[in-house]
Structures are given as C-alpha cells and as structure tokens.
Amino acid sequence: MRSYKSQIRRFAKIIIAGMYKKLFNLMVLMISVLTLNLMTGFITSYIIHYDSGINPYKYTGIAMLTLVFILVPAFSYMKPKVEILVARVLVSGSNSFGKIIGLLLSFAIIFGILFVIYLHLWFDINLWEMLKTKI
C-alpha cells in the first residue's frame, strides 16, 4: 500500500503534466495563428496594392476571388508545417531550460518577435530603432 504523500505526489505530477500539455497546445495554436496571419497578410497586401489600372469594382471582385484561391490552399498547406515548427521550437526550449521555464521562455521570445513585426506593420513603429535611441 502506498503512502499518502506518494499518492499526492503522483496525483500532482498527473495534474501538472495535463496542464503542461494544454498550455503547450495553446501556445502552439497562438503562435501558429499569428504566424499564418502574418504570412497571408503579406499575400493579401500584395494583391490589394497591386496597381492594375482597371475598374475598382471589377478589381475588388477579382482580388477577392484570387485571395480565396490563393489563401485557402496556402493556409491548408502551411498550417501543419507551422504547427510542427512551433512545437519543435517550444520543445527545444523546454529541453534546454527545463520543462516549464523553457516553454515560457521560448514562447516569450517567439511572441516578442511577432509583436515587433506586427507593431511595425500596423503602426509603422520600429521598436529596435526606438530602443537604440533610448539607450
């Protein structure tokens, strides 16, 4: 018969493992969505800002159809590859710095990089240049 403390430790390990897996899956999903949105945003921006010189109504219809025919297969193709890449990076961080700390650290680094890219795209703010001038 196991002691009461060993049963509590075993139960705690099971709970922590389940929480780690859920946290890991959430982080993979978040980074994958942000990365895929960034990639498809570049495609969308290129198509929308392409100067064709045709009627704006025709161009809007053509651009919408083109986006659907480009983005659906691209998203379907890229989604599993990005998820695998993100999962590998998060796992390597976990292996390097410990399970929880490594996961959080690698997520923070990836999220920070995406934050800088989105900040530059949406508001034309170069965070690196701002930090250089402040330091």
C-alpha positions, 0 to 999 in steps of 0.5 A: 500500500502506498503512502499518502504523500506518494499518492499526492505526489503522483496525483500532482505530477498527473495534474501538472503534466495535463496542464503542461500539455494544454498550455503547450497546445495553446501556445502552439495554436497562438503562435501558429495563428499569428504566424499564418496571419502574418504570412497571408497578410503579406499575400493579401497586401500584395494583391490589394496594392497591386496597381492594375489600372482597371475598374475598382469594382471589377478589381475588388471582385477579382482580388477577392476571388484570387485571395480565396484561391490563393489563401485557402490552399496556402493556409491548408498547406502551411498550417501543419508545417507551422504547427510542427515548427512551433512545437519543435521550437517550444520543445527545444526550449523546454529541453534546454531550460527545463520543462516549464521555464523553457516553454515560457521562455521560448514562447516569450521570445517567439511572441516578442518577435511577432509583436515587433513585426506586427507593431511595425506593420500596423503602426509603422513603429520600429521598436529596435530603432526606438530602443537604440535611441533610448539607450 
